[in-house]
């Protein structure tokens, strides 16, 4: 039952934040991230990974071990309300919603997270999860305030989303946006061509528009050196690395090196 949301505090103070992404639901991976003391939050890629509701709770417990770190969950479009509710109950404080296309969808996911009160104007009713101390804080001001502090981030990754960007960013309660070059390139008929001018221009437009409208842009990068061009555009918030990709790179590179040594 964690009150302070580290990512929310970073946004409030306008200081940089660093997250990292995981697909493995084994809580020990989160513990390793926490012990590194290098990240402000860990993002579980529920859009891609196998998991159950028990593993969500155990991941929430692992996050709670580290006062310097909060949790985020990436939620696919087909499970927005169901998974947002259960992941908040499990102890995840922040949410990245995928495949947003217009302001109405943005408004709906914000309402999914916020409490159903005159202040929250949301759909989230009183629960009995870990966020409410199971039974200790059911319907309390503590729970209400914690739900109000949740960061709502949106993936801007469709042609339609770029066309509706200003109206999406005008929705009250949207805190953060991230561009998705893979989905965007597919949506404009440039499958797999993330580096083409149309895709790069759309990302730049998203970042510039978000900054102009007071919404935080986040960039997903693979290594620290990738941050430079985003910093030049005014980006302060980054999510770096994915556990599965890091493993693949290690297996590929070091496996080849050892094979080359043994066969030389």
C-alpha positions in Angstrom: 0.0 0.0 0.0 2.2 2.8 -1.3 1.0 6.4 -1.1 3.7 8.4 -2.8 3.8 7.9 -6.6 7.4 8.6 -7.6 6.5 9.2 -11.3 3.7 11.6 -10.4 6.2 13.5 -8.1 8.7 13.7 -11.0 6.0 15.2 -13.3 4.9 17.7 -10.6 8.5 18.9 -10.0 9.3 18.9 -13.7 12.4 16.8 -13.2 13.5 14.0 -15.5 12.3 10.4 -15.0 13.7 7.0 -16.1 11.7 3.8 -16.4 12.5 0.4 -17.8 10.2 -2.2 -19.4 9.7 -5.9 -18.5 7.7 -8.7 -20.0 8.7 -11.3 -17.4 6.1 -11.4 -14.6 8.6 -13.0 -12.2 8.7 -10.5 -9.3 12.5 -11.0 -8.8 13.1 -9.1 -12.0 11.4 -6.1 -10.5 13.6 -6.6 -7.4 16.7 -6.5 -9.6 15.5 -3.2 -11.1 14.9 -1.8 -7.7 18.2 -2.9 -6.3 19.9 -1.1 -9.2 18.6 2.2 -7.8 18.7 3.5 -11.3 15.1 3.7 -12.2 12.1 5.7 -11.1 9.5 3.2 -12.2 9.2 -0.2 -13.8 6.7 -0.8 -16.7 5.1 -4.2 -17.1 4.2 -4.9 -20.7 0.9 -6.6 -20.1 0.0 -6.0 -23.8 2.5 -8.6 -24.8 3.2 -10.9 -21.9 1.5 -13.9 -20.3 0.4 -13.3 -16.7 -2.5 -13.9 -14.3 -4.1 -11.8 -11.5 -2.0 -13.4 -8.8 1.3 -12.5 -10.6 0.0 -8.9 -10.9 -0.3 -8.8 -7.1 3.1 -10.3 -6.5 4.6 -7.7 -8.9 2.8 -5.0 -6.9 4.4 -6.3 -3.7 7.9 -6.3 -5.3 7.4 -2.7 -6.4 6.3 -1.7 -2.8 9.8 -2.9 -1.6 11.4 0.2 -3.1 10.4 3.7 -1.9 12.3 5.2 -4.8 10.3 3.4 -7.5 6.7 3.1 -8.7 5.0 0.9 -11.2 3.4 1.3 -14.6 1.4 -1.2 -16.7 0.9 -1.1 -20.4 -2.7 -2.1 -21.3 -4.0 -3.3 -24.6 -7.1 -1.8 -26.1 -9.3 -4.9 -25.6 -8.8 -5.0 -21.8 -8.7 -1.3 -20.9 -11.3 -1.2 -18.1 -10.9 -4.8 -16.8 -7.1 -4.7 -16.6 -6.9 -1.1 -15.3 -9.1 -2.0 -12.4 -7.3 -5.2 -11.5 -3.8 -3.7 -11.9 -4.7 -0.8 -9.7 -6.0 -3.2 -7.1 -2.7 -5.1 -7.4 -0.7 -2.0 -6.6 0.2 -0.5 -10.0 0.0 3.3 -9.8 0.4 4.4 -13.4 -1.1 3.3 -16.7 0.0 3.4 -20.3 -3.0 2.8 -22.6 -2.4 1.6 -26.2 -4.1 2.3 -29.5 -5.8 5.6 -28.6 -7.4 7.1 -31.7 -9.5 10.1 -30.6 -10.5 12.3 -27.7 -13.4 10.1 -26.7 -11.2 7.1 -26.2 -8.7 9.2 -24.2 -11.6 10.5 -22.1 -12.8 7.0 -21.4 -9.4 5.6 -20.2 -9.0 8.6 -17.9 -12.4 7.9 -16.4 -11.5 4.3 -16.0 -8.6 5.2 -13.7 -10.2 8.0 -11.7 -12.5 7.5 -8.8 -16.2 8.0 -9.2 -16.5 11.2 -7.1 -17.3 14.9 -7.8 -13.6 15.5 -7.9 -12.4 12.4 -9.8 -15.3 12.4 -12.3 -14.3 8.8 -13.1 -15.8 5.3 -13.2 -13.6 3.6 -10.6 -15.6 2.5 -7.5 -14.5 1.4 -4.1 -12.4 -1.8 -4.2 -10.9 -4.3 -1.8 -7.5 -4.7 -3.4 -4.0 -4.1 -2.2 -4.3 -0.4 -3.1 -6.9 -0.2 -0.3 -4.9 -2.3 2.1 -7.3 -5.2 1.3 -9.7 -4.0 4.0 -7.9 -1.2 5.8 -8.6 1.7 3.5 -11.8 0.7 1.7 -13.5 3.8 0.4 -11.1 6.1 2.4 -9.7 9.5 1.5 -6.3 7.8 1.3 -7.5 5.5 -1.5 -9.3 8.3 -3.3 -6.2 10.5 -3.3 -4.0 7.7 -4.5 -6.3 7.1 -7.4 -6.2 10.8 -8.3 -2.4 10.7 -8.3 -2.2 7.9 -11.0 -0.4 8.9 -14.1 -2.4 8.3 -17.3 -0.1 7.9 -20.3 -1.3 7.3 -23.9 0.3 5.7 -26.9 0.0 7.9 -29.9 0.6 5.3 -32.6 -2.1 5.5 -35.2 -2.6 7.8 -38.2 -6.0 8.8 -36.7 -4.4 9.7 -33.4 -2.0 12.1 -35.0 -4.8 13.7 -37.0 -6.8 14.1 -33.7 -3.7 14.9 -31.5 -4.7 18.4 -30.2 -8.2 17.2 -29.2 -6.7 14.1 -27.5 -4.2 16.3 -25.6 -7.0 18.6 -24.5 -8.7 15.9 -22.5 -8.5 16.6 -18.8 -6.4 14.0 -17.0 -4.1 13.0 -19.8 -0.6 13.3 -18.3 1.9 11.8 -20.7 2.1 10.6 -24.3 4.6 8.4 -26.2 4.9 7.9 -30.0 4.7 4.3 -31.4 6.6 4.2 -34.7 5.9 0.6 -35.4 2.1 0.9 -35.3 2.2 4.3 -36.9 4.2 3.2 -39.9 1.8 0.3 -40.4 -1.2 2.6 -40.1 0.1 4.8 -43.0 1.0 1.9 -45.2 4.7 1.9 -44.5 5.0 -1.4 -42.6 8.3 -1.8 -40.9 9.7 1.5 -42.1 10.0 3.3 -38.8 12.8 5.6 -40.1 11.0 7.1 -43.1 10.4 10.9 -43.1 6.6 10.6 -42.5 7.1 8.6 -39.3 9.9 10.8 -38.0 7.9 13.9 -38.8 4.8 12.5 -36.9 6.9 11.8 -33.8 8.4 15.3 -33.9 4.9 16.8 -34.3 3.6 14.8 -31.4 6.5 16.0 -29.1 6.3 19.6 -30.1 2.5 19.7 -29.8 2.6 17.9 -26.4 5.1 20.4 -25.0 3.1 23.3 -26.4 0.0 22.1 -24.7 1.6 21.3 -21.4 1.5 17.5 -21.7 4.6 15.4 -20.9 6.2 13.5 -23.9 8.1 10.3 -23.1 10.5 8.6 -25.4 11.3 4.9 -25.5 15.0 4.3 -26.1 17.4 1.3 -26.1 20.6 2.8 -24.7 21.6 6.1 -23.0 23.1 7.6 -26.2 19.7 7.5 -27.8 18.4 10.2 -25.5 20.4 13.0 -27.0 18.2 13.9 -30.0 15.1 13.7 -27.8 16.7 16.0 -25.2 17.3 18.5 -28.0 13.6 18.5 -28.7 12.8 19.1 -25.0 12.0 15.6 -23.8 12.9 14.9 -20.2 11.2 11.5 -19.6 12.5 8.2 -20.9 11.8 4.5 -20.7 15.0 2.5 -21.5 15.4 -1.1 -22.3 13.2 -4.3 -22.3 14.2 -7.4 -20.4 13.5 -9.8 -23.4 15.5 -7.6 -25.8 18.4 -7.3 -23.5 18.5 -11.1 -23.1 18.4 -11.6 -26.9 21.2 -9.2 -27.5 23.4 -11.0 -24.8 22.6 -14.4 -26.2 23.3 -13.3 -29.8 26.5 -11.4 -29.2 28.2 -13.5 -26.6 27.1 -16.8 -28.0 28.6 -15.8 -31.3 31.8 -14.6 -29.7 32.3 -17.9 -27.8 31.5 -19.9 -30.9 34.0 -17.9 -32.9 36.7 -18.5 -30.2 36.0 -22.3 -30.2 36.1 -22.6 -34.0 39.0 -20.3 -34.7 
